[in-house]
Amino acid sequence: MQIPMGPVVKPRTMVAGTNVKTGKTDVGQSVSGCGSRRCAEPDMAAQLGGDDADIVFTNPVRPKSGKLINVCIECQKKFSRSQFPKNKPNGDRFI
């Protein structure tokens, strides 16, 4: 018996993170669009649970190219700058 599979949704953005209070680590991925639970950061935060302020993130990356991208405006409103690393020489990923 074959189990029908739906279409594979490839994430546009991925981010990893850790809840510093629990030590739990996970990876989040975006769904088309920006904001709410569509971004990789809120997806990862939901998987980790707990207080969003206890999470530290990697910089967002495009999985297809491996390029680091800026944190989107919606996630800049939701999360603190201190929750993301500052990249040198690439600069701060906050706009």
C-alpha positions as CSV (number, residue, x, y, z in Angstrom):
1,M,0.0,0.0,0.0
2,Q,1.3,3.4,-0.9
3,I,0.7,6.4,1.3
4,P,0.0,9.5,-0.8
5,M,2.4,12.3,-0.1
6,G,1.6,16.0,-0.4
7,P,3.8,18.5,-2.2
8,V,7.2,19.2,-0.6
9,V,7.3,22.7,0.7
10,K,10.8,24.1,0.6
11,P,11.5,26.7,3.2
12,R,12.8,30.1,2.0
13,T,14.6,30.8,5.3
14,M,15.9,28.7,8.2
15,V,17.2,29.6,11.6
16,A,18.5,27.6,14.6
17,G,18.2,28.6,18.2
18,T,18.4,27.6,21.9
19,N,16.3,28.3,24.9
20,V,19.0,29.4,27.3
21,K,16.9,28.3,30.4
22,T,16.1,24.8,29.2
23,G,19.0,24.1,26.9
24,K,16.7,22.8,24.2
25,T,17.8,23.5,20.7
26,D,15.8,23.3,17.5
27,V,15.6,24.6,13.9
28,G,12.8,26.7,12.5
29,Q,11.8,27.2,8.9
30,S,9.7,29.8,7.1
31,V,6.5,29.3,5.3
32,S,5.7,31.7,2.4
33,G,5.4,35.2,3.6
34,C,6.5,37.2,6.6
35,G,5.2,37.8,10.0
36,S,3.1,35.8,12.5
37,R,4.2,32.1,12.4
38,R,5.3,32.4,8.8
39,C,8.9,33.4,9.6
40,A,11.5,30.9,10.7
41,E,12.1,32.6,14.1
42,P,8.6,32.3,15.5
43,D,8.4,28.8,14.1
44,M,11.5,27.8,16.0
45,A,10.4,29.7,19.1
46,A,7.1,27.8,19.1
47,Q,8.9,24.5,18.9
48,L,11.2,25.4,21.8
49,G,8.4,26.7,24.0
50,G,8.8,28.8,27.0
51,D,9.4,32.6,27.0
52,D,10.5,34.0,23.7
53,A,13.0,36.3,25.5
54,D,14.9,33.2,26.6
55,I,15.8,32.2,23.1
56,V,19.0,33.0,21.2
57,F,19.0,32.6,17.4
58,T,21.5,32.1,14.7
59,N,21.3,34.5,11.8
60,P,18.6,33.6,9.3
61,V,19.9,31.8,6.2
62,R,18.6,31.0,2.7
63,P,19.0,27.2,2.5
64,K,19.2,27.1,-1.3
65,S,22.2,29.5,-1.5
66,G,23.6,29.3,2.1
67,K,23.6,33.1,2.3
68,L,22.9,35.0,5.5
69,I,20.0,37.4,5.3
70,N,18.7,40.2,7.4
71,V,16.2,39.6,10.2
72,C,12.8,40.7,8.8
73,I,11.1,43.8,10.1
74,E,8.3,41.8,11.8
75,C,10.9,39.7,13.7
76,Q,12.8,42.8,14.6
77,K,9.7,44.0,16.3
78,K,9.0,40.7,18.0
79,F,12.5,39.8,19.2
80,S,15.4,41.8,20.7
81,R,18.6,42.6,18.8
82,S,20.5,40.9,21.6
83,Q,18.9,37.6,20.7
84,F,20.8,37.5,17.4
85,P,24.6,37.4,16.8
86,K,26.4,40.2,15.3
87,N,28.4,39.1,12.3
88,K,31.8,40.6,11.5
89,P,32.7,41.5,8.8
90,N,29.1,40.9,7.5
91,G,27.7,43.5,10.0
92,D,24.6,43.5,12.1
93,R,21.7,41.6,10.6
94,F,19.2,44.1,12.0
95,I,18.3,46.7,9.4
